[in-house]
Amino acid sequence: MPALDFITIFVARLNRTGIRYMITGSVACIVYGEPRMTHDVDLVLEVGPRSVEKLMETFPLDVFYCPPRESLVIEAERPLRGHFNLVHYETGLRADVYTAGEDPLHRWAMENRKSFEIQEERVWLAPPEYVILRKLEFYREGESDKHLRDIAGILEMSFDDLNMDWLQEKIRDRGLTAQWQKAKEKKW
């Protein structure tokens, strides 16, 4: 299962650093919803310029593609939308890394992330409400049905765990009501 490879290659290393993180995107959808194939793992990290050395030690250049130090510092300093990629050379598996920065939704999700044990490794996942909100935003941007399918899977498998009042308030606040309606119309 690819999710386990992501855990071994990326998450186990992050756990040793002490850098706070959470998994989101399709790997979170696999845990909260239904299994599907994925080619990358989406991670949100709490990093700043002083974390860059630790990241470079954790993802050494002989094993991973990791952006140059200067690029990592720039992304770590961004208050919003910081982003970089890590690629494991041997397997080609990729991590899309987003910096938490000052994004209020990232901050909320970090404080409410969920702990799971997978393959004897502690794994931190973004809360399912966060995953749904981000999937709705991605659907609004590109109208890819995979996002609606992922949301439908979460609704089917994790509905009882969702804080629907909070989620619906955030959907309204973010102007995602039309996308939410389409997601609810998907079979689940």
N, C-alpha and C positions, 0 to 999 in steps of 0.2 A: 504494500500500500504506500503510495507516494508520501502521504502525510507523515508516516513514520520516518522516512528518509529525511524529510525536512526537520523533524525533531532531532534526529541524530546529528545531522550536518550543521544546522544553524542554532536551534534552541538550546541544546545541551551546552554549547559553547557560551551562549549568552548567559545561561544560568550561572556559570562559573565567574562571570565578570561582576555581578552585582548590579548591572545596569537594568533598570526597570523596563519591561517590555510587555507587549501583548500581541497575540496573533489575531489577525482579523481576516477579512476576505474569504476566499474559497475554502481555505483550511478550516476556519471557524465555522463556515457553513456545513462542512462535512461533519463536524462534531455536533452542532446544534440541529442539523437538518438531515439531509440524505447524502450518502456517498456519491462522489463524482470524481472524475479525473481533474487534476490541476497540474500546471507546469511551474508554479511558483508559490511562494509563501509571502503574505503581506504581514509586515511587522511594524508596529509603532514603538519607537524607543524614546525614553527620556534621556536625551544626550545634550551635552553642551560642549564647548570647545575643549574642556579638560578631559572629556571622555574619548577624544579622538585617538590618543595613544593606546588606550585600552582596547578600542575597536580594532586598531591596526595590529595589535599583538594577538587578538582573538581570531582574526581572519587574516592570517599571514599571506603575503603576496605569492609565495610558492605553492599555495593550496587554493587560494581564492583570487578572483578579480575583486579588488577593493579600490575605490577611487583614491586619487592622490590626497595626501594629508591636507593640502590647501583647500581642495574641494569639500572634504569632510568638514573642515572648520566652517566654511561658508554655509553649508547646509545645516550644521548644528546651531549656528547663530541665527538662522531665520526664525522670526517669531511665528510665521505661518508657512505652510506648504514646503517645508524642508523635505528633501527626498534624495535617495541614492540607491544604488543596486549593489548587491554582492552576488558573485557567481562562483559556484564550486566547480573547479576545472574538471575534475575526474568524472562527475556525473552530469554536469551542465545544469544542475538545479540552481534556481535563482531566488533570491530574497529581494523583494521590493520593500525598502525601508523608508518609513516616513517618520520625521521627527515630531514629537509631541508639541514642542514649542509652546506657544500661548493659545493654541486653538482650544476654545472652551469645551467642545465635544470630545477632543482627545483627552483633556484633563479629566472630564467627568468619567470617561471610560476607564482611564488608568486607575481612578479611585474605586471603580466598581468592577474591575476585571475579575474573572473567575479562574480558580485554580483547579487543574485536572492532573491526574497522573496517567501518563501515556508512556509505555515502554520503560517503566521504572524511572521516568524523568518528570519532574514537576513542570507543568506547562501552564502559562498564563494566557487566557483567551479574553478578547474584548467581550463585553456583555452582549447578548444577542440583540438587544435594542439598538446598540451602536451599529452592529453589523447590518441590521435592517435599514437604518437611516442612511448609512453610506451606500448600500446597494440601491436604495431609492435615488440617491443623488447621481450615482453612476448611470442608472437607467435614464434619468432625465437628460444627462449629457449625451448618451450614445444610443439609447433605446434598444440595447441588447437584451433579448428575452432571457438570457442566462441569469441576469440579476433578478428578474421576476420569479424564475424557477427556484433560485436559491432562497428567496424570501418565502415562497410557498412551502419549501421544505422545512424552513425554520418554524413557520406557523403550524405546520402539521406535527412536527416532532417536539417542539419546545413551547407550544402556546401557553401552557399552564405556568411556565416560568417567567413569562413576559410581564413587565409592568406596563400594561396597555394604556393606562391614564397618562403616564409620563411620555410614552411613545407617541400617542396621538397628539399630545400638546406640542412635542418637538416637530412632528410632521407638519402641523399647521404653521408653527413658527418658521420653518424652513421652506414653506411654499411647496410641499411635496404631496398635497392632498390628491391631485389627479393621478400621480404615480402610485400612491398607496391604494387607490381604488382599483387600478389595473392589477396590482399585485394580489389584492384580495380576490379578484375574479379568477386568478389562476387556480386550477384544481389542486386542492390539498385536503 
